Amino acid sequence: MIEDFYPTPRTLISKMLKGVKFDRGTDILEPSAGKGDICDAIRKRFEYSSSDFENIDVIEINPDLQATLRGKGYNLIQDDFLTFETSKCYDLIIANFPFSNGDEHLIHAIELVRDNGGQLVCLVNAETIHNSHTQQRDMLRRWLETFGASIEFLSAEFKDSERPTGVEVALVRLKIEKVAGESFILDSLTRAEDQSTPAATDTSGNIVERDFIRAMIARFRLECQAGVRLINEWSALAPHILSRHKTKDDDRSDYRTPLITVTVKGTDSRYDDSGRTRKINEYLPLVREKYWTVLINDPRYTGQYTSNILEDLNQKLNELKKCDFNLFNIEQLAKDLELRVTKGVEEAILKLFDKLSTKFAWDESIHQKNVHYYNGWKTNKAWKVNRKVILPMNGISATYSSTYRWEYRIHDELADMVKAFNYLSPEKRNVQRLVGHSMNQAEQIQNFANVDFRYFKATFYKKRSCHITFLDQDLLDKFNIFGSQRKGWLPPAYGKAAYDEMNTEAQTVVDDFQGREAYEMVLDNTDYYLVEDARALLGNGENE
């Protein structure tokens, strides 16, 4: 009879495996494997699959039992668990430890899962837990408490087993969450960054003053330096971890490759100096592109961009990834961005003005481009947007379940319309949030009539048309004035001279456009109605 060999009964193995989850990717260690009863139960879960489960390593000190384990095809990796050392990380250690010195085995098992994380399920003599008269058992007790182990005491489990015994056992379950690996490179770089980052001194009053920009720059530098150092470390290490040893008669050194590779998009895994520098030079543009993308798509700014501005900025990414992510280049982008956005604001408003007036006027002859003043037009629908407008717009479509949903691109189209009026409004709104909320609510209740987009209500019909009613007449007037002035349709004296001071031709234009009374209201409130510089229309888009 083999001393301290008590095969685990099937009923007890079922209790040990209860609640334990594992799959083909789970690495398992059975450090007191015996003849493999616990391993057999684990493997049985996979017996109907297309291939055997091979992720079980076993340890067994008895030579006869070792032969049994080999015969069953298990990976016998050592004889004595107490002398076992490894760098391998196990997801699950499961065992029926020897009753005589289970405390030593349990302590060693905890050491294996302590640093890398993992699950431990084991049986030990109950006295190992009840009686902590030794320093070693006292340490074990404290460890079990520290790691939140659950302990279940079981009696008579081995009474009718293959080798009966009346020993009370303790079923110990312990789980330590896996932790992210520590990085010496990252730690050293972070400490250096904390010591060297100067206080911000920028007073330009633009985007660069933002705290989040300074934080992004610091993070960008750290990420670049960490990646470069990692590539350098690997390049230095790679020649020493090749796939084969080189002998003096071996002239096939080109076939030797590193056992560990560092792959960067657009590079290979070579470890010579040219490969190292190429990896670095391919890595850095990817990091730059990542941070420039975050910056130009920051919701604090994209809320005020129309789709044409966003498309223009995203195309600029190819240029930006060639530039370091630093204060100088961000300032240059901010200046360029101001010009682009200012130009984009005017383009967005005029594009909508054309869409609501000339483009969809009922009389095709109105589409002519040679009329510069309002007098002479056949209908005001071509030169002035009325309170109600009908647009050909494919807004909704039916689904297989006889419900309706928004068309794919309708959100951007509506958002651009809302943004145009949001620019002109003195009270800015978060356009994306506003449009998204209105569209979601309409789709949820399946009511696409009079959908409120703050500046207008829109009703969408199945025949691919949209009826729009503007809600703020003053804002609509401002919109018409903005578009008409930039089209050159209003006289130069508009908004600068009183009605009686205008010549007859200019008065006729004002009469056709809005009438004397409405014009005098504009003169009384020029700060609201007249926009000399489109930069005055910009806002952060975050007010509610």
CORRA-V610228 format. One record per residue. N is the residue number from 1. RES is the residue in three letters. BURIAL is b if it has 16 or more other ideal C-beta (glycine too) atoms within 10 Angstrom, else e. Layout:
n:N res:RES burial:BURIAL
n:N res:RES burial:BURIAL
This chain:
n:1 res:MET burial:e
n:2 res:ILE burial:e
n:3 res:GLU burial:e
n:4 res:ASP burial:e
n:5 res:PHE burial:b
n:6 res:TYR burial:b
n:7 res:PRO burial:b
n:8 res:THR burial:b
n:9 res:PRO burial:b
n:10 res:ARG burial:e
n:11 res:THR burial:e
n:12 res:LEU burial:b
n:13 res:ILE burial:b
n:14 res:SER burial:e
n:15 res:LYS burial:b
n:16 res:MET burial:b
n:17 res:LEU burial:b
n:18 res:LYS burial:e
n:19 res:GLY burial:e
n:20 res:VAL burial:e
n:21 res:LYS burial:e
n:22 res:PHE burial:b
n:23 res:ASP burial:e
n:24 res:ARG burial:e
n:25 res:GLY burial:e
n:26 res:THR burial:b
n:27 res:ASP burial:e
n:28 res:ILE burial:b
n:29 res:LEU burial:b
n:30 res:GLU burial:b
n:31 res:PRO burial:b
n:32 res:SER burial:b
n:33 res:ALA burial:b
n:34 res:GLY burial:b
n:35 res:LYS burial:b
n:36 res:GLY burial:b
n:37 res:ASP burial:b
n:38 res:ILE burial:b
n:39 res:CYS burial:b
n:40 res:ASP burial:e
n:41 res:ALA burial:b
n:42 res:ILE burial:b
n:43 res:ARG burial:b
n:44 res:LYS burial:e
n:45 res:ARG burial:e
n:46 res:PHE burial:b
n:47 res:GLU burial:e
n:48 res:TYR burial:e
n:49 res:SER burial:e
n:50 res:SER burial:e
n:51 res:SER burial:e
n:52 res:ASP burial:e
n:53 res:PHE burial:b
n:54 res:GLU burial:e
n:55 res:ASN burial:b
n:56 res:ILE burial:b
n:57 res:ASP burial:b
n:58 res:VAL burial:b
n:59 res:ILE burial:b
n:60 res:GLU burial:b
n:61 res:ILE burial:b
n:62 res:ASN burial:b
n:63 res:PRO burial:e
n:64 res:ASP burial:e
n:65 res:LEU burial:b
n:66 res:GLN burial:b
n:67 res:ALA burial:e
n:68 res:THR burial:b
n:69 res:LEU burial:b
n:70 res:ARG burial:e
n:71 res:GLY burial:e
n:72 res:LYS burial:b
n:73 res:GLY burial:e
n:74 res:TYR burial:b
n:75 res:ASN burial:b
n:76 res:LEU burial:b
n:77 res:ILE burial:e
n:78 res:GLN burial:e
n:79 res:ASP burial:e
n:80 res:ASP burial:e
n:81 res:PHE burial:b
n:82 res:LEU burial:e
n:83 res:THR burial:e
n:84 res:PHE burial:b
n:85 res:GLU burial:e
n:86 res:THR burial:e
n:87 res:SER burial:e
n:88 res:LYS burial:e
n:89 res:CYS burial:e
n:90 res:TYR burial:b
n:91 res:ASP burial:b
n:92 res:LEU burial:b
n:93 res:ILE burial:b
n:94 res:ILE burial:b
n:95 res:ALA burial:b
n:96 res:ASN burial:b
n:97 res:PHE burial:b
n:98 res:PRO burial:b
n:99 res:PHE burial:b
n:100 res:SER burial:e
n:101 res:ASN burial:e
n:102 res:GLY burial:b
n:103 res:ASP burial:b
n:104 res:GLU burial:b
n:105 res:HIS burial:b
n:106 res:LEU burial:b
n:107 res:ILE burial:e
n:108 res:HIS burial:b
n:109 res:ALA burial:b
n:110 res:ILE burial:b
n:111 res:GLU burial:e
n:112 res:LEU burial:b
n:113 res:VAL burial:b
n:114 res:ARG burial:e
n:115 res:ASP burial:e
n:116 res:ASN burial:e
n:117 res:GLY burial:e
n:118 res:GLY burial:b
n:119 res:GLN burial:b
n:120 res:LEU burial:b
n:121 res:VAL burial:b
n:122 res:CYS burial:b
n:123 res:LEU burial:b
n:124 res:VAL burial:b
n:125 res:ASN burial:b
n:126 res:ALA burial:b
n:127 res:GLU burial:b
n:128 res:THR burial:b
n:129 res:ILE burial:b
n:130 res:HIS burial:e
n:131 res:ASN burial:e
n:132 res:SER burial:b
n:133 res:HIS burial:e
n:134 res:THR burial:e
n:135 res:GLN burial:e
n:136 res:GLN burial:e
n:137 res:ARG burial:b
n:138 res:ASP burial:e
n:139 res:MET burial:e
n:140 res:LEU burial:b
n:141 res:ARG burial:e
n:142 res:ARG burial:e
n:143 res:TRP burial:b
n:144 res:LEU burial:b
n:145 res:GLU burial:e
n:146 res:THR burial:e
n:147 res:PHE burial:e
n:148 res:GLY burial:e
n:149 res:ALA burial:b
n:150 res:SER burial:e
n:151 res:ILE burial:e
n:152 res:GLU burial:e
n:153 res:PHE burial:e
n:154 res:LEU burial:e
n:155 res:SER burial:e
n:156 res:ALA burial:e
n:157 res:GLU burial:b
n:158 res:PHE burial:b
n:159 res:LYS burial:e
n:160 res:ASP burial:e
n:161 res:SER burial:e
n:162 res:GLU burial:e
n:163 res:ARG burial:e
n:164 res:PRO burial:e
n:165 res:THR burial:e
n:166 res:GLY burial:e
n:167 res:VAL burial:e
n:168 res:GLU burial:b
n:169 res:VAL burial:b
n:170 res:ALA burial:b
n:171 res:LEU burial:b
n:172 res:VAL burial:b
n:173 res:ARG burial:b
n:174 res:LEU burial:b
n:175 res:LYS burial:b
n:176 res:ILE burial:b
n:177 res:GLU burial:e
n:178 res:LYS burial:e
n:179 res:VAL burial:e
n:180 res:ALA burial:e
n:181 res:GLY burial:e
n:182 res:GLU burial:e
n:183 res:SER burial:e
n:184 res:PHE burial:e
n:185 res:ILE burial:e
n:186 res:LEU burial:b
n:187 res:ASP burial:e
n:188 res:SER burial:e
n:189 res:LEU burial:b
n:190 res:THR burial:e
n:191 res:ARG burial:e
n:192 res:ALA burial:e
n:193 res:GLU burial:e
n:194 res:ASP burial:e
n:195 res:GLN burial:e
n:196 res:SER burial:e
n:197 res:THR burial:e
n:198 res:PRO burial:e
n:199 res:ALA burial:e
n:200 res:ALA burial:e
n:201 res:THR burial:e
n:202 res:ASP burial:e
n:203 res:THR burial:e
n:204 res:SER burial:e
n:205 res:GLY burial:e
n:206 res:ASN burial:b
n:207 res:ILE burial:b
n:208 res:VAL burial:b
n:209 res:GLU burial:e
n:210 res:ARG burial:e
n:211 res:ASP burial:e
n:212 res:PHE burial:e
n:213 res:ILE burial:b
n:214 res:ARG burial:b
n:215 res:ALA burial:e
n:216 res:MET burial:b
n:217 res:ILE burial:b
n:218 res:ALA burial:e
n:219 res:ARG burial:e
n:220 res:PHE burial:b
n:221 res:ARG burial:b
n:222 res:LEU burial:e
n:223 res:GLU burial:b
n:224 res:CYS burial:b
n:225 res:GLN burial:b
n:226 res:ALA burial:b
n:227 res:GLY burial:b
n:228 res:VAL burial:b
n:229 res:ARG burial:b
n:230 res:LEU burial:b
n:231 res:ILE burial:b
n:232 res:ASN burial:e
n:233 res:GLU burial:e
n:234 res:TRP burial:b
n:235 res:SER burial:b
n:236 res:ALA burial:e
n:237 res:LEU burial:e
n:238 res:ALA burial:b
n:239 res:PRO burial:e
n:240 res:HIS burial:e
n:241 res:ILE burial:e
n:242 res:LEU burial:e
n:243 res:SER burial:e
n:244 res:ARG burial:e
n:245 res:HIS burial:e
n:246 res:LYS burial:e
n:247 res:THR burial:e
n:248 res:LYS burial:e
n:249 res:ASP burial:e
n:250 res:ASP burial:e
n:251 res:ASP burial:e
n:252 res:ARG burial:e
n:253 res:SER burial:e
n:254 res:ASP burial:e
n:255 res:TYR burial:e
n:256 res:ARG burial:e
n:257 res:THR burial:e
n:258 res:PRO burial:b
n:259 res:LEU burial:e
n:260 res:ILE burial:e
n:261 res:THR burial:e
n:262 res:VAL burial:b
n:263 res:THR burial:e
n:264 res:VAL burial:b
n:265 res:LYS burial:e
n:266 res:GLY burial:e
n:267 res:THR burial:b
n:268 res:ASP burial:e
n:269 res:SER burial:e
n:270 res:ARG burial:b
n:271 res:TYR burial:b
n:272 res:ASP burial:e
n:273 res:ASP burial:e
n:274 res:SER burial:e
n:275 res:GLY burial:b
n:276 res:ARG burial:b
n:277 res:THR burial:e
n:278 res:ARG burial:b
n:279 res:LYS burial:b
n:280 res:ILE burial:b
n:281 res:ASN burial:e
n:282 res:GLU burial:e
n:283 res:TYR burial:b
n:284 res:LEU burial:b
n:285 res:PRO burial:b
n:286 res:LEU burial:e
n:287 res:VAL burial:b
n:288 res:ARG burial:b
n:289 res:GLU burial:b
n:290 res:LYS burial:e
n:291 res:TYR burial:b
n:292 res:TRP burial:b
n:293 res:THR burial:e
n:294 res:VAL burial:e
n:295 res:LEU burial:b
n:296 res:ILE burial:b
n:297 res:ASN burial:e
n:298 res:ASP burial:e
n:299 res:PRO burial:e
n:300 res:ARG burial:e
n:301 res:TYR burial:b
n:302 res:THR burial:e
n:303 res:GLY burial:b
n:304 res:GLN burial:b
n:305 res:TYR burial:b
n:306 res:THR burial:b
n:307 res:SER burial:b
n:308 res:ASN burial:e
n:309 res:ILE burial:b
n:310 res:LEU burial:e
n:311 res:GLU burial:e
n:312 res:ASP burial:e
n:313 res:LEU burial:b
n:314 res:ASN burial:e
n:315 res:GLN burial:e
n:316 res:LYS burial:b
n:317 res:LEU burial:e
n:318 res:ASN burial:e
n:319 res:GLU burial:e
n:320 res:LEU burial:b
n:321 res:LYS burial:b
n:322 res:LYS burial:e
n:323 res:CYS burial:e
n:324 res:ASP burial:b
n:325 res:PHE burial:b
n:326 res:ASN burial:e
n:327 res:LEU burial:b
n:328 res:PHE burial:e
n:329 res:ASN burial:e
n:330 res:ILE burial:b
n:331 res:GLU burial:e
n:332 res:GLN burial:e
n:333 res:LEU burial:b
n:334 res:ALA burial:e
n:335 res:LYS burial:e
n:336 res:ASP burial:e
n:337 res:LEU burial:b
n:338 res:GLU burial:e
n:339 res:LEU burial:e
n:340 res:ARG burial:b
n:341 res:VAL burial:b
n:342 res:THR burial:b
n:343 res:LYS burial:e
n:344 res:GLY burial:b
n:345 res:VAL burial:b
n:346 res:GLU burial:b
n:347 res:GLU burial:e
n:348 res:ALA burial:b
n:349 res:ILE burial:b
n:350 res:LEU burial:e
n:351 res:LYS burial:b
n:352 res:LEU burial:b
n:353 res:PHE burial:b
n:354 res:ASP burial:e
n:355 res:LYS burial:b
n:356 res:LEU burial:b
n:357 res:SER burial:b
n:358 res:THR burial:b
n:359 res:LYS burial:e
n:360 res:PHE burial:b
n:361 res:ALA burial:b
n:362 res:TRP burial:e
n:363 res:ASP burial:e
n:364 res:GLU burial:e
n:365 res:SER burial:e
n:366 res:ILE burial:b
n:367 res:HIS burial:e
n:368 res:GLN burial:e
n:369 res:LYS burial:e
n:370 res:ASN burial:e
n:371 res:VAL burial:e
n:372 res:HIS burial:e
n:373 res:TYR burial:b
n:374 res:TYR burial:b
n:375 res:ASN burial:e
n:376 res:GLY burial:e
n:377 res:TRP burial:b
n:378 res:LYS burial:e
n:379 res:THR burial:e
n:380 res:ASN burial:b
n:381 res:LYS burial:b
n:382 res:ALA burial:b
n:383 res:TRP burial:b
n:384 res:LYS burial:b
n:385 res:VAL burial:b
n:386 res:ASN burial:e
n:387 res:ARG burial:e
n:388 res:LYS burial:e
n:389 res:VAL burial:b
n:390 res:ILE burial:e
n:391 res:LEU burial:b
n:392 res:PRO burial:e
n:393 res:MET burial:b
n:394 res:ASN burial:e
n:395 res:GLY burial:b
n:396 res:ILE burial:b
n:397 res:SER burial:e
n:398 res:ALA burial:e
n:399 res:THR burial:e
n:400 res:TYR burial:e
n:401 res:SER burial:e
n:402 res:SER burial:e
n:403 res:THR burial:e
n:404 res:TYR burial:b
n:405 res:ARG burial:e
n:406 res:TRP burial:b
n:407 res:GLU burial:e
n:408 res:TYR burial:e
n:409 res:ARG burial:e
n:410 res:ILE burial:b
n:411 res:HIS burial:e
n:412 res:ASP burial:e
n:413 res:GLU burial:b
n:414 res:LEU burial:b
n:415 res:ALA burial:b
n:416 res:ASP burial:b
n:417 res:MET burial:b
n:418 res:VAL burial:b
n:419 res:LYS burial:b
n:420 res:ALA burial:b
n:421 res:PHE burial:b
n:422 res:ASN burial:b
n:423 res:TYR burial:b
n:424 res:LEU burial:b
n:425 res:SER burial:b
n:426 res:PRO burial:e
n:427 res:GLU burial:e
n:428 res:LYS burial:b
n:429 res:ARG burial:b
n:430 res:ASN burial:b
n:431 res:VAL burial:b
n:432 res:GLN burial:b
n:433 res:ARG burial:e
n:434 res:LEU burial:b
n:435 res:VAL burial:b
n:436 res:GLY burial:e
n:437 res:HIS burial:e
n:438 res:SER burial:b
n:439 res:MET burial:b
n:440 res:ASN burial:e
n:441 res:GLN burial:e
n:442 res:ALA burial:b
n:443 res:GLU burial:b
n:444 res:GLN burial:e
n:445 res:ILE burial:e
n:446 res:GLN burial:e
n:447 res:ASN burial:e
n:448 res:PHE burial:b
n:449 res:ALA burial:e
n:450 res:ASN burial:e
n:451 res:VAL burial:b
n:452 res:ASP burial:e
n:453 res:PHE burial:b
n:454 res:ARG burial:b
n:455 res:TYR burial:b
n:456 res:PHE burial:b
n:457 res:LYS burial:b
n:458 res:ALA burial:b
n:459 res:THR burial:b
n:460 res:PHE burial:b
n:461 res:TYR burial:e
n:462 res:LYS burial:e
n:463 res:LYS burial:e
n:464 res:ARG burial:e
n:465 res:SER burial:e
n:466 res:CYS burial:b
n:467 res:HIS burial:b
n:468 res:ILE burial:b
n:469 res:THR burial:e
n:470 res:PHE burial:b
n:471 res:LEU burial:e
n:472 res:ASP burial:e
n:473 res:GLN burial:e
n:474 res:ASP burial:e
n:475 res:LEU burial:b
n:476 res:LEU burial:b
n:477 res:ASP burial:b
n:478 res:LYS burial:b
n:479 res:PHE burial:b
n:480 res:ASN burial:b
n:481 res:ILE burial:b
n:482 res:PHE burial:b
n:483 res:GLY burial:b
n:484 res:SER burial:b
n:485 res:GLN burial:b
n:486 res:ARG burial:e
n:487 res:LYS burial:b
n:488 res:GLY burial:e
n:489 res:TRP burial:b
n:490 res:LEU burial:b
n:491 res:PRO burial:b
n:492 res:PRO burial:e
n:493 res:ALA burial:b
n:494 res:TYR burial:b
n:495 res:GLY burial:b
n:496 res:LYS burial:e
n:497 res:ALA burial:e
n:498 res:ALA burial:e
n:499 res:TYR burial:b
n:500 res:ASP burial:e
n:501 res:GLU burial:e
n:502 res:MET burial:b
n:503 res:ASN burial:e
n:504 res:THR burial:e
n:505 res:GLU burial:e
n:506 res:ALA burial:b
n:507 res:GLN burial:b
n:508 res:THR burial:b
n:509 res:VAL burial:b
n:510 res:VAL burial:b
n:511 res:ASP burial:e
n:512 res:ASP burial:b
n:513 res:PHE burial:b
n:514 res:GLN burial:b
n:515 res:GLY burial:e
n:516 res:ARG burial:e
n:517 res:GLU burial:e
n:518 res:ALA burial:e
n:519 res:TYR burial:b
n:520 res:GLU burial:e
n:521 res:MET burial:e
n:522 res:VAL burial:b
n:523 res:LEU burial:e
n:524 res:ASP burial:e
n:525 res:ASN burial:e
n:526 res:THR burial:e
n:527 res:ASP burial:e
n:528 res:TYR burial:e
n:529 res:TYR burial:b
n:530 res:LEU burial:b
n:531 res:VAL burial:b
n:532 res:GLU burial:e
n:533 res:ASP burial:e
n:534 res:ALA burial:b
n:535 res:ARG burial:e
n:536 res:ALA burial:e
n:537 res:LEU burial:b
n:538 res:LEU burial:e
n:539 res:GLY burial:b
n:540 res:ASN burial:e
n:541 res:GLY burial:b
n:542 res:GLU burial:e
n:543 res:ASN burial:e
n:544 res:GLU burial:e
